[in-house]
């Protein structure tokens, strides 16, 4: 295997989610054991000449790519929509529909190469990702589900009154965003619904985030905060995420009304959001801004966050960890803990510490 080919295959291996990578290693391990048990291996087969398990994995990737049978690479582009077995790739000024091979895991925002496949096209390679936003798959918690790739900013949209504000989801998004390498902005939508009776109770729930996140109150009804959001996101690739019904699509429409993304009112009687957006889609706006609109969610889980690492994703903890007696302090039961002392002194929010403990004790 040539060095350039090996580098290319390693890049493809890095784009696979954990579950697909595990399956590939299990296949490679089984084949390797089979070949080692044979007294006279056929040395003319490349996969049998592989020495280490990693070599077998790369050879399997190469074999799978050859089995796909695509023609020469036609071009490169950004994935703007993903379905169950196909995706749309924006190539130059055109959008090309491509099938997705089982060996690749793709997400909106991915930069990919595609080749010809019969009368259509197929994705053949995914470029290394600069950032990711991911969560456990809803149907299989041991599998990573990438929501968006290569985004500069994740806009976490929450709403006041309808649907009610649920701050806990902000804490989980903050952890996932930091882990994936993007920046975060908190858009507090529907502030036109606030009046003297509910303004203080609603906004006080957001006080713990004022020092750890950029927070923009906004409304698509009276235009409040839209110009500021547009300025902060200008020229960036962004993804809008949040609960169903918080107004993500309405905000995107406010940025560019020509998009005319379908929106729907809150379910009567329950105050719950409805799933209007059914799949993630990347929209290109003027000024170089790209926005990925995502389906609303009911809950958001965290992918592959260890107890030892969790504290580092709460930025307000950083100044106080030196006060912990034990290097591996979990800030929970230890007798001398700088984080708990800072909370007692009012330097760390009780709400944020409670959020940390809820995530820490998740099964």
C-alpha positions as CSV (number, residue, x, y, z in Angstrom):
1,X,0.0,0.0,0.0
2,X,1.4,3.4,-1.0
3,X,2.0,6.0,1.7
4,X,-0.5,8.5,0.1
5,X,-3.1,5.7,0.0
6,X,-2.5,4.8,3.6
7,X,-2.9,8.5,4.7
8,X,-6.1,8.7,2.7
9,X,-7.5,5.6,4.4
10,X,-6.5,6.8,7.8
11,X,-8.5,10.0,7.2
12,X,-11.5,7.9,6.2
13,X,-11.2,5.8,9.3
14,X,-11.2,9.0,11.5
15,X,-14.5,10.1,10.0
16,X,-16.4,6.9,11.0
17,X,-18.5,7.0,14.2
18,X,-17.4,4.8,17.1
19,X,-19.9,2.1,16.4
20,X,-18.9,1.7,12.7
21,X,-15.2,1.8,13.7
22,X,-15.7,-1.0,16.3
23,X,-17.5,-3.1,13.7
24,X,-14.6,-2.7,11.3
25,X,-12.0,-3.7,13.9
26,X,-14.1,-6.8,14.8
27,X,-14.2,-7.8,11.2
28,X,-10.5,-7.2,10.8
29,X,-9.7,-9.2,14.0
30,X,-11.7,-12.2,12.9
31,X,-10.1,-12.2,9.4
32,X,-6.6,-11.8,10.9
33,X,-7.2,-14.8,13.3
34,X,-8.4,-16.9,10.3
35,X,-5.4,-16.1,8.2
36,X,-3.0,-16.7,11.1
37,X,-4.4,-20.1,11.6
38,X,-3.7,-21.2,8.0
39,X,-0.3,-22.8,7.5
40,X,0.1,-21.6,3.9
41,X,-1.5,-18.2,3.4
42,X,-1.8,-17.0,-0.2
43,X,0.7,-14.2,-0.1
44,X,-0.6,-12.7,-3.3
45,X,-3.7,-11.4,-1.6
46,X,-3.0,-7.9,-0.1
47,X,-5.2,-8.3,2.9
48,X,-3.3,-11.4,3.9
49,X,0.0,-9.6,3.8
50,X,-1.2,-7.2,6.5
51,X,0.8,-7.5,9.7
52,X,-0.9,-5.6,12.4
53,X,-4.6,-5.3,13.2
54,X,-4.4,-1.6,12.1
55,X,-3.1,-2.9,8.7
56,X,-6.0,-5.3,8.4
57,X,-8.5,-2.5,9.1
58,X,-7.0,-0.2,6.4
59,X,-7.0,-3.1,3.9
60,X,-10.7,-3.7,4.7
61,X,-11.4,-0.1,4.1
62,X,-9.6,-0.3,0.8
63,X,-11.5,-3.5,-0.2
64,X,-14.8,-2.0,0.8
65,X,-14.1,1.1,-1.3
66,X,-13.2,-1.1,-4.3
67,X,-16.4,-3.1,-3.8
68,X,-18.4,0.1,-4.1
69,X,-17.2,0.3,-7.7
70,X,-17.4,4.0,-8.2
71,X,-15.9,5.7,-11.2
72,X,-13.4,8.5,-11.1
73,X,-14.0,11.2,-8.5
74,X,-16.3,13.8,-10.1
75,X,-15.8,16.6,-7.6
76,X,-16.0,17.8,-4.0
77,X,-18.7,19.7,-2.1
78,X,-20.5,20.3,1.2
79,X,-23.4,18.0,2.3
80,X,-26.5,20.2,2.7
81,X,-29.0,17.5,3.5
82,X,-28.9,13.9,4.7
83,X,-31.5,11.2,4.3
84,X,-31.5,7.5,5.3
85,X,-29.4,6.3,2.3
86,X,-28.8,9.4,0.3
87,X,-27.5,13.0,0.7
88,X,-27.4,16.2,-1.3
89,X,-24.0,17.6,-2.0
90,X,-23.6,21.3,-3.0
91,X,-20.9,21.3,-5.8
92,X,-20.1,24.6,-7.3
93,X,-23.6,26.1,-8.0
94,X,-25.3,22.7,-8.3
95,X,-26.8,20.3,-5.8
96,X,-25.9,16.6,-6.6
97,X,-27.8,13.7,-5.1
98,X,-25.4,11.0,-3.9
99,X,-26.0,7.6,-2.3
100,X,-24.1,6.9,0.9
101,X,-22.0,3.7,1.2
102,X,-22.4,1.6,4.4
103,X,-18.7,2.1,5.2
104,X,-19.1,5.9,5.6
105,X,-20.9,8.0,8.2
106,X,-21.8,11.5,7.0
107,X,-23.5,14.6,8.4
108,X,-24.7,18.0,7.2
109,X,-21.7,20.2,6.9
110,X,-19.3,17.5,5.9
111,X,-16.9,18.2,3.0
112,X,-16.9,15.1,0.7
113,X,-15.6,13.8,-2.5
114,X,-18.1,11.9,-4.8
115,X,-17.8,9.8,-7.9
116,X,-20.0,8.3,-10.5
117,X,-22.0,5.1,-9.7
118,X,-24.1,3.7,-12.5
119,X,-26.3,6.5,-13.7
120,X,-26.0,8.4,-10.4
121,X,-23.4,9.4,-7.9
122,X,-22.0,8.1,-4.6
123,X,-19.9,9.7,-1.8
124,X,-16.5,8.1,-1.8
125,X,-14.6,10.1,0.9
126,X,-15.2,12.4,3.8
127,X,-12.7,15.0,4.6
128,X,-11.4,15.3,8.2
129,X,-13.8,17.3,10.3
130,X,-12.7,20.5,12.1
131,X,-15.6,20.4,14.6
132,X,-18.5,18.2,15.3
133,X,-21.7,18.3,17.3
134,X,-22.9,14.8,18.3
135,X,-25.1,12.9,20.6
136,X,-25.9,9.2,21.3
137,X,-28.2,7.7,18.7
138,X,-31.8,7.6,19.8
139,X,-32.2,3.9,18.9
140,X,-28.7,2.8,20.0
141,X,-27.1,4.7,22.8
142,X,-23.7,3.0,22.0
143,X,-23.6,4.6,18.6
144,X,-22.6,8.2,17.9
145,X,-25.0,10.4,16.0
146,X,-23.3,13.4,14.4
147,X,-25.7,16.3,14.1
148,X,-23.5,18.7,12.2
149,X,-19.9,18.9,11.1
150,X,-17.4,21.8,10.4
151,X,-19.5,24.5,12.1
152,X,-18.0,27.6,13.6
153,X,-20.9,28.4,15.9
154,X,-23.7,26.4,17.6
155,X,-26.7,28.6,18.3
156,X,-28.6,27.0,21.2
157,X,-32.2,28.4,20.8
158,X,-34.4,28.4,23.9
159,X,-37.8,30.2,24.3
160,X,-39.7,31.8,27.1
161,X,-43.4,31.1,27.9
162,X,-44.3,28.9,24.9
163,X,-42.8,26.4,25.1
164,X,-41.6,27.0,28.7
165,X,-37.9,27.6,29.3
166,X,-35.9,24.4,30.2
167,X,-32.4,25.5,31.3
168,X,-31.1,21.9,31.8
169,X,-30.7,21.4,28.1
170,X,-28.4,24.3,27.9
171,X,-25.9,22.7,30.3
172,X,-25.8,19.5,28.2
173,X,-25.4,21.4,24.9
174,X,-22.6,23.5,26.4
175,X,-20.6,20.3,27.3
176,X,-21.2,18.7,23.8
177,X,-20.2,21.9,22.0
178,X,-17.0,22.4,23.9
179,X,-16.1,18.8,23.4
180,X,-16.7,19.1,19.6
181,X,-14.6,22.2,19.2
182,X,-17.1,24.8,18.1
183,X,-18.2,28.0,19.8
184,X,-21.6,28.6,21.4
185,X,-24.2,31.4,21.3
186,X,-27.4,31.3,23.4
187,X,-30.5,32.8,21.6
188,X,-33.4,33.4,24.0
189,X,-36.3,33.6,21.6
190,X,-39.9,34.9,22.0
191,X,-39.1,37.6,24.5
192,X,-42.0,39.6,23.1
193,X,-44.2,37.2,25.3
194,X,-42.7,38.6,28.5
195,X,-44.5,41.2,30.6
196,X,-44.3,42.6,34.1
197,X,-45.8,39.4,35.6
198,X,-43.4,36.9,34.1
199,X,-40.2,38.7,33.0
200,X,-38.3,38.3,36.3
201,X,-39.2,34.6,36.9
202,X,-38.3,33.6,33.4
203,X,-35.1,35.6,32.9
204,X,-33.8,34.7,36.4
205,X,-33.5,31.1,35.1
206,X,-30.9,32.2,32.7
207,X,-28.7,34.2,35.2
208,X,-26.3,31.3,35.7
209,X,-25.3,31.4,32.0
210,X,-24.6,35.2,31.8
211,X,-20.9,34.7,32.7
212,X,-20.2,31.6,30.6
213,X,-22.1,32.2,27.3
214,X,-22.9,35.0,24.9
215,X,-26.7,35.4,25.4
216,X,-29.0,37.3,22.9
217,X,-32.7,38.0,23.8
218,X,-34.6,38.0,20.5
219,X,-38.0,37.9,18.9
220,X,-39.1,37.2,15.3
221,X,-42.4,39.1,16.1
222,X,-40.9,42.5,16.9
223,X,-37.4,42.0,15.4
224,X,-35.6,42.3,18.7
225,X,-32.1,40.9,18.7
226,X,-32.2,39.8,15.0
227,X,-29.8,42.4,13.8
228,X,-27.3,41.6,16.6
229,X,-27.6,37.9,15.8
230,X,-27.0,38.5,12.1
231,X,-23.9,40.6,12.9
232,X,-22.5,38.0,15.3
233,X,-23.0,35.1,12.8
234,X,-21.9,37.0,9.6
235,X,-19.6,34.9,7.5
236,X,-19.8,31.9,9.8
237,X,-21.1,28.3,9.4
238,X,-23.7,27.8,12.1
239,X,-26.1,25.2,13.3
240,X,-29.4,26.1,15.2
241,X,-30.4,23.5,17.8
242,X,-32.9,23.3,20.6
243,X,-36.2,21.9,21.8
244,X,-39.2,21.5,19.4
245,X,-41.2,24.7,19.0
246,X,-38.6,27.2,20.3
247,X,-38.5,29.0,16.9
248,X,-35.3,27.8,15.2
249,X,-36.8,27.9,11.7
250,X,-38.5,31.2,12.4
251,X,-35.1,32.7,13.3
252,X,-33.6,31.4,10.1
253,X,-36.5,32.9,8.1
254,X,-35.9,36.2,9.9
255,X,-32.3,36.2,8.6
256,X,-33.5,35.6,5.1
257,X,-37.2,35.6,4.4
258,X,-36.7,34.2,0.9
259,X,-35.9,30.8,2.4
260,X,-39.6,30.5,3.5
261,X,-38.9,27.6,5.8
262,X,-42.1,26.0,7.1
263,X,-43.0,26.8,10.7
264,X,-45.9,25.8,12.9
265,X,-47.5,27.1,16.1
266,X,-47.2,25.5,19.5
267,X,-49.5,22.5,20.2
268,X,-52.6,23.9,22.0
269,X,-53.2,22.7,25.5
270,X,-49.7,21.3,26.1
271,X,-47.3,24.1,25.3
272,X,-45.1,21.7,23.5
273,X,-43.2,22.2,20.4
274,X,-44.1,20.5,17.1
275,X,-41.6,18.9,14.8
276,X,-41.9,21.1,11.7
277,X,-38.3,20.6,10.4
278,X,-37.9,16.9,9.8
279,X,-34.3,16.8,8.7
280,X,-31.2,19.0,9.0
281,X,-30.6,21.3,6.1
282,X,-27.8,23.8,5.3
283,X,-28.9,27.2,3.9
284,X,-26.5,29.7,2.3
285,X,-27.3,33.3,3.1
286,X,-25.8,36.5,1.8
287,X,-22.5,37.7,3.2
288,X,-21.1,34.1,3.3
289,X,-23.2,33.0,6.3
290,X,-24.3,29.4,6.3
291,X,-27.0,28.1,8.7
292,X,-28.0,24.5,9.4
293,X,-31.6,24.3,10.6
294,X,-32.1,21.1,12.6
295,X,-35.2,19.2,13.8
296,X,-36.4,20.0,17.3
297,X,-35.6,17.5,20.0
298,X,-37.3,16.3,23.2
299,X,-34.1,15.6,25.0
300,X,-30.3,15.8,24.4
301,X,-27.9,13.2,25.7
302,X,-24.1,13.4,25.9
303,X,-21.8,11.2,23.8
304,X,-18.6,9.7,25.3
305,X,-18.0,12.1,28.2
306,X,-16.0,10.6,31.1
307,X,-16.5,11.5,34.7
308,X,-12.8,12.5,34.8
309,X,-13.2,15.0,31.9
310,X,-16.7,16.4,32.7
311,X,-15.5,19.2,35.0
312,X,-13.3,20.7,32.3
313,X,-16.4,21.4,30.3
314,X,-17.7,23.7,33.0
315,X,-15.5,26.8,32.3
316,X,-16.3,28.5,35.6
317,X,-14.7,25.6,37.5
318,X,-11.2,26.4,36.1
319,X,-10.2,29.1,38.5
320,X,-10.9,26.9,41.5
321,X,-9.7,23.4,40.8
322,X,-6.3,24.3,42.4
323,X,-8.2,24.3,45.7
324,X,-9.0,20.6,45.4
325,X,-6.9,18.3,47.7
326,X,-7.0,15.4,45.2
327,X,-5.8,15.6,41.7
328,X,-8.6,13.3,40.5
329,X,-11.3,15.1,42.5
330,X,-14.8,14.6,41.1
331,X,-16.1,17.6,43.0
332,X,-18.8,15.5,44.5
333,X,-17.9,13.6,47.7
334,X,-14.3,14.6,48.4
335,X,-13.8,16.4,51.8
336,X,-11.5,19.3,50.4
337,X,-12.8,20.5,47.1
338,X,-12.1,24.0,45.6
339,X,-15.3,23.8,43.5
340,X,-17.6,23.1,46.4
341,X,-15.9,25.8,48.4
342,X,-16.3,28.3,45.6
343,X,-20.0,27.5,45.3
344,X,-20.4,28.0,49.1
345,X,-18.7,31.4,48.7
346,X,-21.1,32.4,45.9
347,X,-18.4,32.3,43.2
348,X,-20.0,29.4,41.3
349,X,-23.7,29.2,40.7
350,X,-25.6,26.5,42.7
351,X,-27.7,25.8,39.5
352,X,-24.6,25.1,37.4
353,X,-23.1,22.9,40.1
354,X,-26.4,21.0,40.3
355,X,-26.3,20.6,36.5
356,X,-22.8,19.2,36.8
357,X,-23.9,16.7,39.5
358,X,-26.9,15.6,37.4
359,X,-24.7,14.8,34.4
360,X,-22.0,13.2,36.6
361,X,-24.5,10.8,38.1
362,X,-26.2,9.8,34.9
363,X,-26.1,6.0,34.3
